[in-house]
Amino acid sequence: MKLVMFGPTGMIGSRILNEALSRGHSLTAITRDPSRFSVEHEKLAVVAGNVFDPANAVFQTLLPTMIQLGILTEKVDK
Ligand SMILES: NC(=O)c1ccc[n+]([C@@H]2O[C@H](COP(=O)([O-])OP(=O)(O)OC[C@H]3O[C@@H](n4cnc5c(N)ncnc54)[C@H](OP(=O)(O)O)[C@@H]3O)[C@@H](O)[C@H]2O)c1
């Protein structure tokens, strides 16, 4: 399965990320600052993005065709 994930650097999200990769899924991890993301895996792609920026290219290109996992600290309606 191809997954897109927000919150991969977080306490909960990092565990979900590891579990998804260990189960063989391909995962695109979205973080506001990829330079702080240290996990490397052949099925992992890391891209910059902010969930509050729907005009971001991430939303335009990835979300229509993939399952999304969102693990954030902030509420989406802020
Ligand atoms: N920890 C717990 O025990 C616990 C228990 C129950 C429920 N929860 C809930 O689960 C959620 C995650 O908790 P956590 O402890 O894993 O939080 P955390 O460690 O603070 O991680 C938060 C994640 O949210 C991402 N994020 C925040 N704002 C973002 C934005 N605007 N765009 C994209 N990504 C954004 C951060 O990514 P970047 O900084 O890399 O962009 C980070 O990966 C929260 O809603 C929390 O209330 C947590």
The ligand as an SDF file (V2000), in Angstrom:
LIG
                    3D

 48 52  0  0  0  0  0  0  0  0999 V2000
    1.7520   11.4050   22.9680 N   0  0  0  0  0  0  0  0  0  0  0  0
    0.6810   10.8750   23.5600 C   0  0  0  0  0  0  0  0  0  0  0  0
    0.7700   10.1470   24.5990 O   0  0  0  0  0  0  0  0  0  0  0  0
   -0.7010   11.1050   22.9930 C   0  0  0  0  0  0  0  0  0  0  0  0
   -1.8010   10.4340   23.5490 C   0  0  0  0  0  0  0  0  0  0  0  0
   -3.0620   10.6170   22.9880 C   0  0  0  0  0  0  0  0  0  0  0  0
   -3.2290   11.4830   21.9080 C   0  0  0  0  0  0  0  0  0  0  0  0
   -2.1480   12.1470   21.3900 N   0  0  0  0  0  0  0  0  0  0  0  0
   -2.3650   13.0260   20.2670 C   0  0  0  0  0  0  0  0  0  0  0  0
   -1.6770   12.4960   19.1150 O   0  0  0  0  0  0  0  0  0  0  0  0
   -1.1750   13.5720   18.3240 C   0  0  0  0  0  0  0  0  0  0  0  0
    0.3390   13.4190   18.1480 C   0  0  0  0  0  0  0  0  0  0  0  0
    0.9780   13.3850   19.4150 O   0  0  0  0  0  0  0  0  0  0  0  0
    2.5560   13.2630   19.5400 P   0  0  0  0  0  0  0  0  0  0  0  0
    2.8680   13.0900   20.9690 O   0  0  0  0  0  0  0  0  0  0  0  0
    3.0990   12.2500   18.5580 O   0  0  0  0  0  0  0  0  0  0  0  0
    3.0010   14.7540   19.0680 O   0  0  0  0  0  0  0  0  0  0  0  0
    4.4380   15.3280   18.7090 P   0  0  0  0  0  0  0  0  0  0  0  0
    5.5140   14.4000   19.1610 O   0  0  0  0  0  0  0  0  0  0  0  0
    4.4540   16.7440   19.1820 O   0  0  0  0  0  0  0  0  0  0  0  0
    4.4670   15.3260   17.0910 O   0  0  0  0  0  0  0  0  0  0  0  0
    3.6330   16.2160   16.3770 C   0  0  0  0  0  0  0  0  0  0  0  0
    3.8130   16.0020   14.8870 C   0  0  0  0  0  0  0  0  0  0  0  0
    2.9120   16.8900   14.2140 O   0  0  0  0  0  0  0  0  0  0  0  0
    3.5810   17.4430   13.0910 C   0  0  0  0  0  0  0  0  0  0  0  0
    2.9870   18.7450   12.7810 N   0  0  0  0  0  0  0  0  0  0  0  0
    2.5740   19.7040   13.6650 C   0  0  0  0  0  0  0  0  0  0  0  0
    2.0990   20.7520   13.0100 N   0  0  0  0  0  0  0  0  0  0  0  0
    2.1850   20.4650   11.6760 C   0  0  0  0  0  0  0  0  0  0  0  0
    1.8400   21.1610   10.5030 C   0  0  0  0  0  0  0  0  0  0  0  0
    1.3030   22.3890   10.5510 N   0  0  0  0  0  0  0  0  0  0  0  0
    2.0690   20.5660    9.2940 N   0  0  0  0  0  0  0  0  0  0  0  0
    2.6240   19.3340    9.2230 C   0  0  0  0  0  0  0  0  0  0  0  0
    2.9820   18.6050   10.3150 N   0  0  0  0  0  0  0  0  0  0  0  0
    2.7660   19.1800   11.5220 C   0  0  0  0  0  0  0  0  0  0  0  0
    5.0270   17.5340   13.5070 C   0  0  0  0  0  0  0  0  0  0  0  0
    5.8120   17.4780   12.3310 O   0  0  0  0  0  0  0  0  0  0  0  0
    7.0720   18.4230   12.0040 P   0  0  0  0  0  0  0  0  0  0  0  0
    7.3960   19.2370   13.2350 O   0  0  0  0  0  0  0  0  0  0  0  0
    8.1510   17.4810   11.6100 O   0  0  0  0  0  0  0  0  0  0  0  0
    6.5990   19.2540   10.8600 O   0  0  0  0  0  0  0  0  0  0  0  0
    5.2170   16.2890   14.3900 C   0  0  0  0  0  0  0  0  0  0  0  0
    5.6660   15.2020   13.5980 O   0  0  0  0  0  0  0  0  0  0  0  0
   -1.5840   14.8690   19.0600 C   0  0  0  0  0  0  0  0  0  0  0  0
   -2.7840   15.3440   18.4960 O   0  0  0  0  0  0  0  0  0  0  0  0
   -1.7850   14.4120   20.4810 C   0  0  0  0  0  0  0  0  0  0  0  0
   -2.6930   15.2540   21.1650 O   0  0  0  0  0  0  0  0  0  0  0  0
   -0.8950   11.9600   21.9100 C   0  0  0  0  0  0  0  0  0  0  0  0
  1  2  1  0
  2  3  2  0
  2  4  1  0
  4  5  1  0
  4 48  2  0
  5  6  2  0
  6  7  1  0
  7  8  2  0
  8  9  1  0
  8 48  1  0
  9 10  1  0
  9 46  1  0
 10 11  1  0
 11 12  1  0
 11 44  1  0
 12 13  1  0
 13 14  1  0
 14 15  2  0
 14 16  1  0
 14 17  1  0
 17 18  1  0
 18 19  2  0
 18 20  1  0
 18 21  1  0
 21 22  1  0
 22 23  1  0
 23 24  1  0
 23 42  1  0
 24 25  1  0
 25 26  1  0
 25 36  1  0
 26 27  1  0
 26 35  1  0
 27 28  2  0
 28 29  1  0
 29 30  1  0
 29 35  2  0
 30 31  1  0
 30 32  2  0
 32 33  1  0
 33 34  2  0
 34 35  1  0
 36 37  1  0
 36 42  1  0
 37 38  1  0
 38 39  2  0
 38 40  1  0
 38 41  1  0
 42 43  1  0
 44 45  1  0
 44 46  1  0
 46 47  1  0
M  CHG  2   8   1  16  -1
M  END
$$$$
